[in-house]
């Protein structure tokens, strides 16, 4: 499909979109399934993508006008290239669908990506808060334990129930044990927290890679039009 044909086809689609009524939009739902044939069937995912975005409240009116115009251009027989021409009749329809789908994709997909990212951040923060709550409760219990142990060590050191040398050694052992216990608990907390952060970062990286892949796959490829055109000529 050359530029000379595509330009009037796009203009006609824009006119259809601007003049479309509510009845025209309602009629699309019943007429669209019958258009899944020929070269249009190869780009049917783009047709469904446009129809879904036409019904989305997050898509601006100007984009919806372009979408409705492209879909009406597909289902109505008023084309630049008549649909009845074997092998060529739907190439202008395909070109309009791909052009509008590319335009809408550039607007819609970053919005979807941002929404998914915000949801991921919310879930991640919730997991961190839950984990920190567990850690805080554990720290509180351990603080009580270490306080009691240190208090016992101080009492032994003050009252010397085992004699001066023995009481001193017992107190040192208690203080050293409390210090080692606290150090081990701190290392375990940091290790567990670090593993959780690492897991969340890994999930975030996977999501970003998946979003980029879906963005590349979802944006219509103009080569589809050229390939279909070549097949029609053969």
C-alpha positions as CSV (number, residue, x, y, z in Angstrom):
1,X,0.0,0.0,0.0
2,X,1.6,3.2,-1.2
3,X,1.5,6.7,0.4
4,X,-0.8,8.0,-2.3
5,X,-3.5,5.5,-1.4
6,X,-2.9,5.6,2.4
7,X,-3.4,9.4,2.7
8,X,-6.9,9.5,1.3
9,X,-7.7,6.3,3.3
10,X,-6.6,7.9,6.5
11,X,-8.6,11.1,5.7
12,X,-11.7,9.0,5.0
13,X,-11.3,7.1,8.3
14,X,-10.9,10.4,10.2
15,X,-14.1,11.8,8.6
16,X,-16.0,8.6,9.6
17,X,-14.7,8.9,13.2
18,X,-15.7,12.6,13.4
19,X,-19.2,11.9,12.0
20,X,-19.9,8.7,13.9
21,X,-23.0,8.4,15.9
22,X,-23.8,6.2,18.9
23,X,-25.7,3.9,16.6
24,X,-22.6,3.5,14.5
25,X,-20.5,2.6,17.5
26,X,-23.1,0.1,18.7
27,X,-23.2,-1.5,15.3
28,X,-19.5,-2.1,15.3
29,X,-19.7,-4.8,17.9
30,X,-22.0,-6.9,15.7
31,X,-20.2,-6.2,12.4
32,X,-16.5,-6.6,13.5
33,X,-16.5,-10.4,13.8
34,X,-17.4,-10.8,10.1
35,X,-14.3,-8.9,9.1
36,X,-11.9,-11.5,10.4
37,X,-10.8,-12.7,7.0
38,X,-8.0,-12.4,4.4
39,X,-5.2,-10.0,5.4
40,X,-7.3,-8.6,8.2
41,X,-7.2,-11.9,10.0
42,X,-3.4,-11.6,10.2
43,X,-3.8,-8.4,12.2
44,X,-6.9,-9.3,14.1
45,X,-5.1,-8.7,17.4
46,X,-4.8,-5.1,16.4
47,X,-8.5,-4.9,15.6
48,X,-9.3,-6.3,19.1
49,X,-6.8,-4.0,20.7
50,X,-8.5,-0.9,19.1
51,X,-12.0,-2.1,20.0
52,X,-10.9,-2.6,23.6
53,X,-9.3,0.9,23.8
54,X,-12.4,2.4,22.2
55,X,-14.4,1.3,25.2
56,X,-11.7,2.3,27.8
57,X,-12.5,5.4,29.9
58,X,-8.7,6.1,30.1
59,X,-8.4,6.9,26.3
60,X,-8.8,10.6,25.3
61,X,-11.7,11.5,23.0
62,X,-9.4,12.4,20.1
63,X,-7.9,8.9,20.1
64,X,-11.3,7.3,20.3
65,X,-12.4,9.3,17.3
66,X,-9.5,7.9,15.3
67,X,-10.2,4.4,16.6
68,X,-13.9,4.5,15.7
69,X,-13.0,6.0,12.3
70,X,-10.5,3.1,11.6
71,X,-13.0,0.4,12.6
72,X,-15.8,2.0,10.6
73,X,-13.5,2.2,7.6
74,X,-13.0,-1.5,8.0
75,X,-16.6,-2.6,8.3
76,X,-18.1,-0.1,5.8
77,X,-17.8,-0.7,2.0
78,X,-16.9,3.0,1.4
79,X,-13.2,2.5,0.8
80,X,-10.5,4.1,-1.3
81,X,-9.8,0.7,-2.6
82,X,-13.0,-1.3,-3.0
83,X,-13.2,-4.4,-0.8
84,X,-14.5,-6.5,-3.8
85,X,-11.1,-6.4,-5.6
86,X,-9.6,-9.8,-4.9
87,X,-6.3,-9.7,-3.0
88,X,-6.2,-5.9,-2.8
89,X,-9.5,-4.8,-1.5
90,X,-8.6,-5.0,2.2
91,X,-5.1,-3.6,2.0
92,X,-6.2,0.0,2.6
93,X,-8.3,-1.2,5.6
94,X,-5.2,-3.0,7.0
95,X,-3.1,0.0,6.5
96,X,-5.5,2.2,8.4
97,X,-5.9,-0.3,11.2
98,X,-2.1,-0.6,11.6
99,X,-1.5,3.1,11.5
100,X,-4.1,3.9,14.2
101,X,-3.1,0.9,16.3
102,X,0.5,2.2,16.3
103,X,-0.7,5.7,17.3
104,X,-2.9,4.4,20.2
105,X,-0.2,1.9,21.3
106,X,2.3,4.8,21.8
107,X,-0.2,6.5,24.1
108,X,-1.8,3.5,25.9
109,X,1.0,1.1,26.6
110,X,3.2,3.5,28.7
111,X,0.0,4.2,30.8
112,X,-0.5,0.5,31.3
113,X,3.1,0.0,32.2
114,X,3.0,2.8,34.8
115,X,-0.2,1.3,36.3
116,X,1.5,-2.1,36.7
117,X,4.6,-0.5,38.1
118,X,2.6,1.4,40.7
119,X,0.8,-1.7,41.7
120,X,4.1,-3.6,42.1
121,X,5.5,-0.8,44.3
122,X,2.4,-0.9,46.4
123,X,2.6,-4.7,46.9
124,X,6.4,-4.4,47.5
125,X,5.9,-1.7,50.2
126,X,3.2,-3.8,51.8
127,X,5.5,-6.8,52.0
128,X,8.3,-4.7,53.4
129,X,6.0,-3.2,56.1
130,X,4.8,-6.7,57.0
131,X,8.3,-8.0,57.3
132,X,9.5,-5.0,59.3
133,X,6.5,-5.5,61.7
134,X,7.6,-9.1,62.3
135,X,11.3,-7.9,62.8
136,X,10.2,-5.2,65.2
137,X,8.2,-7.6,67.3
138,X,11.2,-10.0,67.3
139,X,13.5,-7.2,68.3
140,X,11.2,-6.2,71.1
141,X,11.2,-9.7,72.5
142,X,15.0,-9.9,72.2
143,X,15.5,-6.6,73.9
144,X,13.5,-7.8,76.9
145,X,15.6,-11.0,77.0
146,X,18.9,-9.1,76.7
147,X,17.8,-6.5,79.3
148,X,16.9,-9.3,81.8
149,X,20.2,-11.1,81.1
150,X,22.2,-7.8,81.6
151,X,20.3,-7.1,84.8
152,X,21.2,-10.5,86.2
153,X,24.8,-9.9,85.3
154,X,24.8,-6.6,87.0
155,X,23.1,-8.0,90.1
156,X,25.7,-10.8,90.3
157,X,28.5,-8.2,89.9
158,X,27.1,-6.0,92.7
159,X,26.1,-8.6,95.3
160,X,28.8,-11.1,94.5
161,X,26.8,-14.2,95.5
162,X,29.7,-16.5,94.3
163,X,32.5,-14.5,95.8
164,X,34.3,-11.6,94.1
165,X,36.4,-13.5,91.5
166,X,33.8,-16.0,90.6
167,X,30.9,-13.5,90.5
168,X,33.1,-11.3,88.2
169,X,33.7,-14.1,85.8
170,X,30.1,-15.1,85.8
171,X,29.0,-11.5,85.0
172,X,31.6,-11.3,82.2
173,X,30.3,-14.6,80.7
174,X,26.7,-13.3,80.8
175,X,27.7,-9.9,79.2
176,X,29.7,-11.6,76.6
177,X,26.9,-14.1,75.8
178,X,24.4,-11.2,75.5
179,X,26.7,-9.4,73.1
180,X,27.2,-12.4,70.9
181,X,23.5,-13.2,71.0
182,X,22.7,-9.6,69.9
183,X,25.3,-9.7,67.2
184,X,24.1,-13.0,65.8
185,X,20.5,-11.7,65.8
186,X,21.5,-8.5,64.0
187,X,23.4,-10.5,61.3
188,X,20.4,-12.8,60.8
189,X,18.0,-9.8,60.6
190,X,20.2,-8.1,58.0
191,X,20.6,-11.3,56.0
192,X,16.9,-12.0,55.9
193,X,16.0,-8.3,55.1
194,X,18.7,-8.3,52.3
195,X,17.3,-11.5,50.8
196,X,13.8,-10.0,50.7
197,X,15.1,-6.8,49.0
198,X,17.1,-8.9,46.5
199,X,13.9,-10.9,45.7
200,X,11.8,-7.8,45.2
201,X,14.5,-6.2,43.0
202,X,14.7,-9.4,40.9
203,X,10.9,-9.4,40.5
204,X,11.0,-5.7,39.5
205,X,13.7,-6.4,36.9
206,X,11.6,-9.3,35.5
207,X,8.5,-7.1,35.3
208,X,10.4,-4.4,33.5
209,X,11.8,-6.9,31.0
210,X,8.3,-8.4,30.5
211,X,6.8,-4.9,30.0
212,X,9.4,-4.0,27.4
213,X,8.8,-7.2,25.5
214,X,5.1,-6.7,25.5
215,X,5.5,-3.2,24.3
216,X,7.6,-4.3,21.4
217,X,5.1,-7.1,20.5
218,X,2.1,-4.9,20.9
219,X,3.2,-2.0,18.7
220,X,2.1,-2.8,15.1
221,X,4.9,-3.5,12.7
222,X,4.6,-1.8,9.3
223,X,6.3,-4.8,7.8
224,X,3.0,-6.7,8.3
225,X,1.5,-4.4,5.7
226,X,4.3,-4.9,3.2
227,X,4.2,-8.7,3.7
228,X,0.5,-8.8,3.1
229,X,0.8,-6.6,0.0
230,X,3.5,-8.9,-1.4
231,X,1.3,-11.9,-0.8
232,X,-1.6,-10.3,-2.6
233,X,0.4,-9.5,-5.6
234,X,1.6,-13.1,-6.0
